[in-house]
Amino acid sequence: MGYQEKKQIVLDELEKSLGAVKEEEVEQFVDMICDAQQVFVVGVGRVLLMLQAFAKRLNHLGIKANYVGAIDEPAITEHDVLVVGSGSGESVVPLEIMKIAKKYNAKIVHIGSNEHSSMKEYEDLFVRIPCSTKLGLEDEVKSEQVMSSLFEQSLLLLEDSVASMIVEKKQIEDVHALWKMHANLE
């Protein structure tokens, strides 16, 4: 199979996975982000990279966002939101970070596939992207891609959709003006 066929597989799978996300969960997610003083993100591996991209985008939108473990990471408080990315919901480091965030009464959003994970008792909101995970749950969107690529792609595109919803909610009319928030030491 060549590029065109592989590209179509990716696009078809993304349509299925993102099409299965519940709009009301995403709307709640947007509200939580907009109501927070700060947003923190945590995940591992490629999921963390997708979340770091989201934190960067939130900063472009004027929302203070950080990733857990950054050298300049501030303290989390009850006015903040922790966004956790974990398809399986069983990733050890994000789970432990959730427990700590709960001690500080932060709100927690878990974006994942497994709605019955170990993270369930700590999350205030679960946004489900029903993609294939290492657990191989029956109701997951099956993928022909490598490992958890579909989840990571879906996560990034979900976050970009959320960013667009935030622009609308905050009534940012001049999106070109957002470039002033973009890094300029490049």
Secondary structure as GFF3:
##gff-version 3
##sequence-region A 1 186
A	DSSP	alpha_helix	3	19	.	.	.	ID=ss1
A	DSSP	alpha_helix	23	35	.	.	.	ID=ss2
A	DSSP	beta_strand	39	42	.	.	.	ID=ss3
A	DSSP	alpha_helix	45	60	.	.	.	ID=ss4
A	DSSP	beta_strand	65	67	.	.	.	ID=ss5
A	DSSP	beta_strand	81	85	.	.	.	ID=ss6
A	DSSP	alpha_helix	92	103	.	.	.	ID=ss7
A	DSSP	beta_strand	107	112	.	.	.	ID=ss8
A	DSSP	three_ten_helix	120	122	.	.	.	ID=ss9
A	DSSP	beta_strand	125	128	.	.	.	ID=ss10
A	DSSP	alpha_helix	149	169	.	.	.	ID=ss11
A	DSSP	three_ten_helix	175	181	.	.	.	ID=ss12
###
